[in-house]
Structures are given as C-alpha cells and as structure tokens.
Amino acid sequence: MGKGAFLAPGSPNTLVIPFDGETWIVDPGAYPERGEELARGLDKGKRKTVLVTHSHSDHLAAIPKLVELTNAVVACPYLESCSARSVEIRRAL
C-alpha cells in the first residue's frame, strides 16, 4: 500500500487511501456506526471519495452516514447503484 494508506479492520475490512489531496475509502462497511467511526478518523481538509466494489449490504450500510458527515462523493460500477436495496443507500450512490 502507498504512504499513509491503511486497512481499517471491520466488516468488511475497509481500505483508506490518501491520494493527491483527497482520501479514498473503499467499501466502508456494514453498519451506520462504521460510517461515523471512519469519519472521525479522516483528515477534515481533504475531499473524500467512497469507492464501492459491489452492492452487498456489508459494503454499503455505512455510506449514508459517511456521506452525511464528510460530504463524500460516492463512486460505484453503474449497475451496482441499481441493485442496492435501501433507498437511502441508492440515493447516496
């Protein structure tokens, strides 16, 4: 991993990658509380991008809270946004 990147343990493990003035958060996790936990640990001055690899619930549930607290942008494969079951999560995607 690159300088400053780390793997936050949890469900699933979340990869956090500082990159060129922003922070990428890959697959943030299964619970809204996880979004709060991740948000507390992120550099407040950097733009945040949440990268979703696929729309299983253990990768998505933390997204709405993480977006709310950090104004993160969410990126995912096009068809994945359609398959998220939660309306709140679909809006974030």
LUMZA-954232 format. One line per field, with one value per atom (N, C-alpha, C): residue number from 1; atom name; x, y, z. Coordinates in steps of 0.001 Angstrom, whole numbers, plus 500000, padded with zeros to 6 digits. Each point is the difference from the previous one (the first is absolute). Example, Ala and Ser with C-alpha at 12.3 -4.5 7.8 and 13.67 -1.06 7.14 Angstrom:
BEGIN
i 1, 1, 1, 2, 2, 2
at N, CA, C, N, CA, C
xx 513190, 499110, 500900, 499650, 500820, 499230
yy 494310, 501190, 501200, 501050, 501190, 501090
zz 507800, 500000, 500000, 499280, 500060, 500730
END
This chain:
BEGIN
i 1, 1, 1, 2, 2, 2, 3, 3, 3, 4, 4, 4, 5, 5, 5, 6, 6, 6, 7, 7, 7, 8, 8, 8, 9, 9, 9, 10, 10, 10, 11, 11, 11, 12, 12, 12, 13, 13, 13, 14, 14, 14, 15, 15, 15, 16, 16, 16, 17, 17, 17, 18, 18, 18, 19, 19, 19, 20, 20, 20, 21, 21, 21, 22, 22, 22, 23, 23, 23, 24, 24, 24, 25, 25, 25, 26, 26, 26, 27, 27, 27, 28, 28, 28, 29, 29, 29, 30, 30, 30, 31, 31, 31, 32, 32, 32, 33, 33, 33, 34, 34, 34, 35, 35, 35, 36, 36, 36, 37, 37, 37, 38, 38, 38, 39, 39, 39, 40, 40, 40, 41, 41, 41, 42, 42, 42, 43, 43, 43, 44, 44, 44, 45, 45, 45, 46, 46, 46, 47, 47, 47, 48, 48, 48, 49, 49, 49, 50, 50, 50, 51, 51, 51, 52, 52, 52, 53, 53, 53, 54, 54, 54, 55, 55, 55, 56, 56, 56, 57, 57, 57, 58, 58, 58, 59, 59, 59, 60, 60, 60, 61, 61, 61, 62, 62, 62, 63, 63, 63, 64, 64, 64, 65, 65, 65, 66, 66, 66, 67, 67, 67, 68, 68, 68, 69, 69, 69, 70, 70, 70, 71, 71, 71, 72, 72, 72, 73, 73, 73, 74, 74, 74, 75, 75, 75, 76, 76, 76, 77, 77, 77, 78, 78, 78, 79, 79, 79, 80, 80, 80, 81, 81, 81, 82, 82, 82, 83, 83, 83, 84, 84, 84, 85, 85, 85, 86, 86, 86, 87, 87, 87, 88, 88, 88, 89, 89, 89, 90, 90, 90, 91, 91, 91, 92, 92, 92, 93, 93, 93
at N, CA, C, N, CA, C, N, CA, C, N, CA, C, N, CA, C, N, CA, C, N, CA, C, N, CA, C, N, CA, C, N, CA, C, N, CA, C, N, CA, C, N, CA, C, N, CA, C, N, CA, C, N, CA, C, N, CA, C, N, CA, C, N, CA, C, N, CA, C, N, CA, C, N, CA, C, N, CA, C, N, CA, C, N, CA, C, N, CA, C, N, CA, C, N, CA, C, N, CA, C, N, CA, C, N, CA, C, N, CA, C, N, CA, C, N, CA, C, N, CA, C, N, CA, C, N, CA, C, N, CA, C, N, CA, C, N, CA, C, N, CA, C, N, CA, C, N, CA, C, N, CA, C, N, CA, C, N, CA, C, N, CA, C, N, CA, C, N, CA, C, N, CA, C, N, CA, C, N, CA, C, N, CA, C, N, CA, C, N, CA, C, N, CA, C, N, CA, C, N, CA, C, N, CA, C, N, CA, C, N, CA, C, N, CA, C, N, CA, C, N, CA, C, N, CA, C, N, CA, C, N, CA, C, N, CA, C, N, CA, C, N, CA, C, N, CA, C, N, CA, C, N, CA, C, N, CA, C, N, CA, C, N, CA, C, N, CA, C, N, CA, C, N, CA, C, N, CA, C, N, CA, C, N, CA, C, N, CA, C, N, CA, C, N, CA, C, N, CA, C, N, CA, C, N, CA, C, N, CA, C, N, CA, C, N, CA, C, N, CA, C, N, CA, C
xx 500837, 499163, 500881, 499424, 500741, 500170, 500764, 500271, 498701, 499783, 498827, 498761, 500011, 498842, 499930, 498784, 499854, 498728, 499986, 498851, 499293, 498800, 499222, 499284, 500289, 499352, 498512, 499238, 498559, 499302, 498785, 499207, 499484, 500574, 501261, 501161, 501219, 501148, 499862, 500249, 499850, 501373, 500284, 501264, 499844, 500882, 499996, 501310, 499872, 501169, 500067, 500979, 500210, 500671, 499476, 500524, 499828, 501083, 499987, 498985, 500066, 499132, 498612, 499714, 498694, 500185, 498901, 500026, 498966, 500407, 499088, 499691, 498732, 499544, 499332, 500565, 499508, 499166, 498727, 499063, 499924, 499280, 500045, 499379, 499079, 499580, 498515, 499690, 498681, 499045, 500472, 499131, 500151, 498932, 500107, 501071, 500130, 501006, 501402, 500202, 501307, 500302, 498980, 500183, 500449, 499399, 500391, 501438, 500339, 501349, 501039, 499741, 500936, 500107, 498872, 500003, 500861, 499947, 500806, 501487, 500421, 501418, 500550, 499174, 500449, 500451, 500957, 500491, 498854, 499653, 498841, 500188, 501229, 500242, 500030, 499985, 500110, 498640, 499882, 498794, 499953, 498806, 499820, 499234, 500464, 499298, 499826, 498760, 499703, 499915, 500804, 499986, 499317, 498961, 499248, 500320, 500491, 500357, 498781, 499025, 498753, 498965, 498746, 498921, 499498, 500864, 499588, 499835, 499042, 499685, 501191, 500919, 501148, 500995, 499794, 500849, 499310, 498687, 499228, 499420, 499646, 499182, 500641, 501304, 500685, 500004, 499640, 500128, 499150, 498698, 499223, 500561, 500389, 500543, 501353, 500822, 501313, 499841, 499059, 499727, 499461, 499086, 499423, 501079, 500933, 501000, 501199, 500263, 501219, 499753, 498744, 499680, 500760, 500254, 500725, 499197, 500725, 499430, 500072, 498988, 499980, 500129, 500900, 500189, 499808, 499294, 499781, 499754, 500139, 499637, 498542, 499702, 498683, 498854, 500056, 498887, 499871, 501061, 499944, 499047, 499913, 499132, 498534, 499638, 498623, 499658, 500987, 499708, 500052, 500378, 499977, 498552, 499712, 498613, 499462, 500834, 499543, 499874, 498874, 499793, 501034, 500274, 500977, 501381, 500377, 501287, 499988, 498913, 499923, 500162, 499410, 500148, 501461, 500722, 501403, 500868, 499592, 500778, 499732
yy 498823, 501177, 501239, 501088, 501251, 500666, 501055, 500756, 500510, 499693, 500461, 499140, 499052, 499118, 499012, 499633, 499000, 499199, 498856, 499109, 500093, 500556, 500117, 498678, 499304, 498719, 500173, 499008, 500052, 499080, 500307, 499177, 500850, 499926, 499346, 500884, 499494, 500872, 501128, 501220, 501170, 500564, 500164, 500580, 501509, 500735, 501466, 500447, 500768, 500365, 501513, 500656, 501416, 500110, 500881, 500076, 501410, 500652, 501268, 501009, 500261, 500998, 499529, 498745, 499467, 498658, 499455, 498687, 499114, 498802, 499011, 498985, 499657, 499014, 498883, 498797, 498890, 499059, 499823, 499094, 500298, 501076, 500473, 499119, 499123, 499081, 499766, 499159, 499410, 500740, 500993, 500655, 501512, 500758, 501463, 500511, 499319, 500407, 499943, 499101, 499884, 501287, 500594, 501263, 501095, 500045, 500979, 499770, 498752, 499641, 500419, 499682, 500371, 501511, 500701, 501457, 500664, 499500, 500580, 499903, 498953, 499781, 500627, 500691, 500540, 501449, 500377, 501381, 500900, 500964, 500863, 500881, 500316, 500914, 499365, 498698, 499321, 499612, 500034, 499496, 498483, 499467, 498560, 499403, 498842, 499228, 498589, 499529, 498635, 499157, 498951, 499083, 498708, 499612, 498788, 498959, 498842, 498969, 499228, 499789, 499328, 500268, 499756, 500462, 498985, 499240, 499156, 500878, 499669, 500852, 500216, 499040, 500181, 501033, 500481, 501037, 501363, 500036, 501210, 500741, 499333, 500613, 501218, 500091, 501146, 501241, 499841, 501102, 501225, 499879, 501223, 500855, 499370, 500756, 500610, 499259, 500513, 501202, 499931, 501122, 501200, 499733, 501077, 500750, 499267, 500610, 500593, 499549, 500446, 500649, 499981, 500474, 499222, 498747, 499154, 499824, 499799, 499621, 498478, 499355, 498544, 499557, 499057, 499440, 498489, 499465, 498562, 499600, 498709, 499548, 500347, 500396, 500503, 499105, 498731, 499109, 499735, 500198, 499765, 500969, 501235, 500969, 499578, 499277, 499544, 498840, 499235, 498792, 500201, 501175, 500258, 499984, 499275, 499831, 501213, 500690, 501129, 501262, 500677, 501251, 501030, 500067, 500951, 499751, 498741, 499672, 500300, 499670, 500299, 501497, 500831, 501452, 500418, 499382, 500334, 499572, 498906, 499498, 500881
zz 500000, 500000, 500000, 499512, 499929, 501352, 500016, 501219, 500617, 501270, 500714, 499832, 499061, 499798, 501164, 500372, 501054, 499797, 500631, 499955, 501350, 500006, 501235, 500219, 501091, 500229, 500241, 499632, 500199, 499032, 499718, 499095, 498843, 498847, 499667, 500413, 499816, 500184, 498988, 500433, 499146, 499684, 498730, 499581, 499940, 500672, 499997, 499357, 498910, 499195, 499836, 500645, 499714, 498635, 499145, 498637, 499459, 499684, 499278, 500559, 501299, 500606, 500358, 499803, 500395, 500679, 500497, 500644, 499346, 499624, 499445, 501091, 500138, 500971, 499206, 500051, 499196, 500867, 499618, 500686, 501494, 500376, 501375, 501075, 499688, 501047, 500153, 500993, 500141, 500929, 500750, 500973, 499923, 500234, 499995, 500980, 501136, 500994, 499419, 499057, 499341, 499223, 499379, 499297, 500948, 501191, 501013, 500446, 500244, 500444, 498955, 498747, 498941, 499865, 500066, 499845, 501067, 501218, 501092, 499716, 499287, 499765, 498734, 499221, 498716, 500119, 499186, 499933, 499558, 500811, 499725, 498768, 499636, 498894, 498622, 499936, 498707, 499454, 498678, 499340, 500204, 500200, 500198, 498842, 499545, 498993, 500539, 500020, 500417, 498740, 499943, 498863, 500444, 499269, 500316, 498938, 500434, 499022, 499512, 500905, 499634, 501092, 499691, 500864, 501022, 500595, 501111, 501229, 500848, 501150, 500927, 500090, 500893, 499463, 498801, 499430, 499986, 500171, 499728, 501191, 501056, 501042, 500659, 500001, 500619, 499112, 498733, 499038, 500347, 500261, 500257, 501142, 501099, 501133, 499647, 499293, 499585, 499070, 499065, 499094, 500787, 500912, 500820, 500784, 500582, 500879, 499269, 498769, 499312, 498650, 499527, 498644, 498930, 500274, 499049, 498715, 498923, 498713, 499943, 499425, 499928, 498552, 499765, 498661, 500073, 498995, 499952, 498552, 499697, 498662, 499708, 498791, 499614, 500459, 499730, 500325, 501494, 500753, 501438, 500692, 499544, 500659, 499913, 498974, 499826, 500924, 500413, 500762, 501510, 500475, 501441, 500475, 501045, 500458, 500743, 500736, 500802, 499149, 500102, 499262, 500441, 501295, 500527, 499386, 499872, 499393, 498509, 499308, 498565, 499750, 500842, 499856, 500140, 500924, 500222, 498830, 499335, 498875, 498786
END
